[in-house]
């Protein structure tokens, strides 16, 4: 039987479809396949990934999911309120031309995460209801836009509040480990960094000062693990193999010293020399605080140092090595684009 088309008396199809986004780590019942928009947004913290899923209907009812990733955990006690207040202000700013007027507001939780509910009247006959909440380093917004006036015939299939509530209630988060295991990993390319690597989602990009050495350029994605691909250019190229070994030794010592200064207890699990396309490097595996395993590959190409690292929970005894498999999948997907000829 063909699915019933929306009409003025029946503004949503009879059978919503479950839409699953492994990268977005959510599932929700959309009335139809949503349009997707993905972009990097410039901010003071670098280029942050912003994602939008929207499904408008001819009846002036529209369904939306938005999310944005940040480089820090927003669920810590001192940040969650700031993140929610910022999300609220950003939502109202985006619809400022519609002269928004908040008529209902409440604190809520979504899958155990702190959030807010807003119901906002817009100029003319517009109304939007939205739930937004913080999950680790990510802010989600789940929203429904409808006419303000009630339809002439009201029942469960066309009452706008019922429609909005059912859509928002259908939104469920997916555990990061489950999402990463089932995601279609996507290749990230850095023309400036001259490398390629696969992430389970769109990474954020930033550049941070690295002492007198210049800028550390970082592509990072946080889900079941913290995945980082970084590079740093030094002012001089190591003259020979001995100088490269000395550079790698100094970087290792500096790294361990930094962990110690941060109060992290660590134990070296494995360490070895490695190489890629003839370029030398080191592999290091540590057990650090909070039962986390830190895996890092470092490579030297002329005056450039690449650091590919993944930090994930330790796999439990008698369970498949899922976190380890994901970490190594990320690290081993790294490859060079065109490199300068070796001297």
ABEGO torsion letter per residue (X at the ends): XBBBBBBAABABBABBBBBBBAAAGBBBBBABBBBBBBBBBBBAAEBBBBBBBBBBBAAGBBBBBBBBBBABBAABAAAAAAAAAAAAAAAAAAAAAAGBBBABBBBBBBGGBBBBBBBBBBBEABBBBBBBBBBEABBBBBBBBBBABBBABBBAAABAAAAAAAAAAABBBBBAAAAAAABBBBBBBBAAAGBBBBBABBBBBBBBBBEAAEBBBBBBBBBABBBBBBBBBBABBBABAAAAAAAAAAAAAAAAAAAAAAGBBBBBABBBBBBBGGBBBBBBBBBBBGGBBBBBBBBBBEABBBBBBBBBBBBBBGBBBAAAAAAAAAAAABBBBBBBBBX
